[in-house]
Amino acid sequence: MLKHIVMWKLKDHAEGADRAANAIKMKALLDGCATIVPGIVKFEAVLAQPGLEATYDVALYSEFTDRTALNAYLDHPEHVAIKPFIGAIRLERQCMDYEV
């Protein structure tokens, strides 16, 4: 099992929208990738919630059966297609992959 965790801090304004609107759009785009390849065990895109401590705006927690499944997800055309939007709206990105 391979876990893939990514967190993004978004720009205040980008792509003609504010941070909140871009976070909602980004979550929808990520949610669209939840079943694009076999081997995705868990896939949860979440937004920072008001009133709870958060240093990032959007997070993705996902689990894959193995490295092959993660690589298939990373290289899948639907995942690749959302990268330009995410790259344009993000200020920072952190990622960690680990095997359990």
C-alpha positions in Angstrom: 0.0 0.0 0.0 1.3 3.4 -0.9 0.0 6.6 0.6 0.1 9.9 -1.4 -0.6 13.1 0.5 -0.4 16.5 -1.1 -1.2 20.0 0.4 -1.5 23.3 -1.4 -1.5 26.9 -0.3 -3.3 29.0 -2.8 -2.8 32.5 -4.1 -5.2 35.2 -2.9 -6.2 35.9 -6.5 -5.4 33.9 -9.7 -7.1 32.9 -12.9 -9.7 35.6 -12.5 -11.0 34.3 -9.1 -10.3 34.6 -5.4 -8.8 31.9 -3.2 -12.1 30.4 -2.0 -13.5 30.1 -5.6 -10.3 28.5 -6.8 -10.2 26.1 -3.9 -13.7 24.9 -4.7 -12.9 24.5 -8.4 -9.6 22.7 -7.6 -11.5 20.2 -5.2 -14.0 19.5 -8.0 -11.1 18.8 -10.5 -9.4 16.5 -8.0 -12.6 14.7 -7.2 -13.0 14.0 -10.9 -9.7 12.0 -10.7 -10.9 9.7 -7.9 -11.6 6.7 -10.1 -9.5 7.2 -13.2 -7.2 4.2 -12.7 -7.4 0.8 -11.1 -5.6 0.6 -7.8 -6.9 3.7 -6.1 -8.0 2.5 -2.7 -8.9 5.9 -1.1 -9.1 9.3 -2.6 -10.1 12.3 -0.5 -9.7 16.0 -1.5 -10.6 18.4 1.2 -10.7 22.2 1.8 -9.6 24.0 4.9 -12.5 24.6 7.2 -13.2 27.9 9.0 -12.6 27.7 12.7 -10.2 24.8 12.5 -6.4 25.3 12.3 -5.0 25.0 8.8 -1.9 26.2 7.2 -2.9 25.0 3.7 -6.0 25.5 1.7 -6.5 22.2 -0.1 -5.3 18.7 0.8 -5.4 15.4 -1.0 -5.2 12.2 1.0 -5.0 9.1 -1.2 -4.0 5.5 -1.0 -2.9 3.2 -3.9 -2.4 -0.5 -4.0 1.2 0.0 -5.1 3.7 2.3 -6.9 2.4 1.1 -10.3 -1.1 2.4 -9.5 0.3 5.7 -8.2 2.4 6.2 -11.3 -0.6 5.4 -13.5 -2.6 8.0 -11.7 0.2 10.6 -11.9 0.6 10.0 -15.7 -3.1 9.7 -16.5 -4.3 12.3 -19.1 -7.2 13.5 -16.8 -4.7 14.1 -13.9 -2.2 15.7 -16.2 -4.9 18.0 -17.6 -5.7 19.6 -14.3 -2.0 20.4 -13.5 -1.9 23.7 -15.4 -4.8 25.2 -13.4 -3.4 24.0 -10.1 0.0 25.3 -11.0 -1.5 28.7 -11.8 -3.4 29.1 -8.6 -1.0 27.6 -6.1 1.5 29.5 -3.9 3.0 26.5 -2.3 2.8 22.7 -2.6 4.0 19.9 -0.2 3.9 16.2 -1.0 4.7 13.0 0.8 4.5 9.5 -0.5 5.2 6.5 1.8 4.7 2.8 1.8 2.9 0.9 4.6 
